[in-house]
């Protein structure tokens, strides 16, 4: 593959649960790999020789993170793009058709036209803290729902709710203990925690 040209290369990744659809702009090379560790490694072997200006992937929640982390570890310029921005871009250029190849092509076009900032991923402990906080918030919401049910449902059903509340409370305590341990080993967060306390 001859990548020695004056054109900047923008590579996009359309993420699915089972597969990654990858498009190289401006060469129009399109390929798919399984969204697995092996598939990601295979994709990076193909991508690296292009020496891309940016690799753009939609922030879909969690599905894209193994690919994003693999790119960071390989020192590749990865961008986690906001799907709303890409959708607005599609509207602005009048793109309506949808299929895997066109979606991947659109994301690469967005990267080339907008040149979004390269993503900086937090250290592993910070990511873990973030995940724990998200999970704690989910559990707190579940706890609130169960407490509300306890107030409105007949007493005969309380025996099905109280064990759930106990389990949720234990999970919240467990997560909070993990957070405290992570704060203790992270100097940046130790300082913030001291200030907050």
C-alpha positions in Angstrom: 0.0 0.0 0.0 1.4 3.4 -1.0 0.6 5.9 1.6 3.2 8.5 0.6 1.0 11.2 -0.7 0.2 14.9 0.2 -3.3 14.0 1.2 -4.2 13.8 4.8 -5.8 10.5 5.7 -9.0 10.4 7.9 -10.2 7.0 9.0 -13.6 6.4 10.5 -15.0 3.6 12.5 -18.7 2.8 12.7 -19.2 0.8 15.8 -21.6 -2.1 16.1 -22.0 -4.7 18.9 -20.6 -7.4 16.6 -18.5 -5.6 14.1 -16.5 -2.4 13.3 -17.0 -0.9 9.8 -13.9 1.1 8.8 -13.5 3.6 6.0 -10.4 5.3 4.8 -10.7 8.8 3.3 -9.8 9.7 0.6 -8.7 6.3 -0.7 -12.3 4.9 -0.2 -10.8 1.7 1.3 -13.7 0.1 3.3 -13.4 -3.0 5.4 -15.0 -4.7 8.4 -13.6 -6.6 11.4 -15.3 -8.3 14.3 -15.6 -6.0 17.4 -13.3 -8.3 19.4 -9.8 -8.0 20.7 -8.5 -9.9 17.6 -10.6 -7.9 15.2 -9.3 -4.6 16.7 -5.7 -5.8 16.4 -6.3 -6.8 12.8 -7.8 -3.4 12.1 -4.9 -1.5 13.6 -2.4 -3.5 11.4 -4.3 -2.2 8.4 -4.7 1.3 9.7 -1.2 2.0 11.0 0.6 2.2 7.5 -1.8 4.9 6.5 -0.4 7.2 9.2 -3.8 8.9 9.6 -4.3 12.5 10.6 -7.3 11.3 12.7 -9.3 8.2 13.4 -12.9 9.2 14.2 -15.3 6.9 16.1 -18.7 7.8 17.4 -19.1 7.9 21.2 -21.8 5.2 21.5 -21.5 4.6 25.2 -19.2 1.7 25.9 -19.0 -0.3 22.7 -16.2 1.9 21.2 -13.9 2.0 24.3 -11.8 -1.2 23.5 -11.0 0.3 20.1 -10.3 3.7 21.5 -8.0 2.3 24.2 -6.2 0.2 21.6 -5.6 3.3 19.5 -4.2 5.2 22.4 -1.9 2.4 23.3 -0.7 2.3 19.7 -0.2 6.1 19.7 -2.8 6.6 17.0 -4.8 9.9 16.9 -8.2 8.8 18.0 -11.3 11.1 18.2 -14.4 10.0 20.1 -17.0 12.1 18.3 -20.3 13.2 19.6 -23.0 11.4 17.6 -25.2 14.5 17.7 -22.5 16.6 16.0 -22.2 13.9 13.2 -25.9 13.8 12.7 -26.0 17.6 12.4 -23.1 17.5 9.9 -25.0 14.9 7.9 -28.1 17.2 7.8 -25.9 20.1 6.8 -24.5 18.3 3.8 -27.9 16.7 2.9 -26.9 13.1 3.7 -29.9 10.9 4.2 -29.0 7.4 3.0 -28.0 5.0 5.7 -26.0 1.8 5.5 -22.8 0.6 7.2 -20.5 1.9 4.4 -22.2 5.2 4.0 -22.2 5.8 7.8 -18.5 5.1 8.0 -17.9 7.3 4.9 -19.9 10.1 6.6 -17.9 9.9 9.8 -14.6 10.2 7.9 -16.0 13.2 5.9 -17.0 14.8 9.3 -13.5 14.2 10.6 -11.9 15.7 7.4 -14.2 18.8 7.3 -14.5 19.6 11.1 -11.1 18.3 12.3 -12.4 17.6 15.9 -9.9 17.6 18.7 -8.1 14.4 19.4 -9.4 12.6 22.5 -7.4 12.4 25.6 -8.3 9.4 27.7 -8.0 9.6 31.5 -5.7 7.3 33.4 -7.0 3.8 34.1 -7.8 4.6 37.8 -9.7 7.8 36.8 -11.7 5.8 34.2 -12.5 3.2 36.9 -13.6 5.9 39.3 -15.8 7.3 36.7 -17.4 3.9 36.0 -17.9 3.3 39.8 -19.6 6.7 40.2 -21.9 5.9 37.2 -22.8 2.5 38.7 -23.3 4.1 42.2 -25.8 6.6 40.6 -27.6 3.7 38.9 -27.9 1.9 42.2 -29.1 5.0 44.0 -31.9 5.4 41.3 -32.8 1.7 41.8 -32.9 2.2 45.6 -35.2 5.2 45.2 -37.6 3.2 43.0 -37.7 0.3 45.5 -38.3 2.7 48.4 -41.2 4.3 46.4 -42.6 0.8 45.8 -42.3 0.1 49.5 -44.6 3.1 50.2 -47.2 2.4 47.6 -47.5 -1.4 47.4 -49.4 -3.5 49.9 -47.6 -4.7 53.0 -47.9 -8.3 51.7 -45.4 -7.4 49.0 -42.9 -5.7 51.3 -41.1 -9.1 51.8 -40.2 -9.0 48.1 -38.9 -5.4 48.3 -36.8 -5.3 51.5 -34.3 -8.0 50.4 -33.7 -5.9 47.2 -33.1 -2.8 49.2 -30.6 -4.6 51.4 -28.8 -6.0 48.4 -28.7 -2.5 46.7 -27.5 -0.9 49.9 -24.7 -3.5 50.2 -23.6 -2.9 46.6 -23.6 0.9 47.1 -21.4 0.4 50.3 -19.1 -1.9 48.3 -18.7 0.7 45.5 -18.1 3.5 47.9 -15.3 1.5 49.6 -13.7 0.9 46.2 -13.9 4.6 45.4 -12.2 5.5 48.7 -9.4 3.1 48.0 -8.9 4.5 44.5 -8.9 8.1 45.9 -6.2 7.0 48.4 -3.9 5.8 45.7 -4.5 8.8 43.3 -2.6 11.9 44.5 -4.6 14.3 42.3 -7.9 13.1 43.8 -6.5 12.9 47.3 -5.9 16.6 47.2 -9.4 17.3 45.9 -10.9 14.9 48.4 -9.1 16.7 51.3 -10.5 20.0 50.1 -14.0 18.6 49.8 -13.9 17.1 53.2 
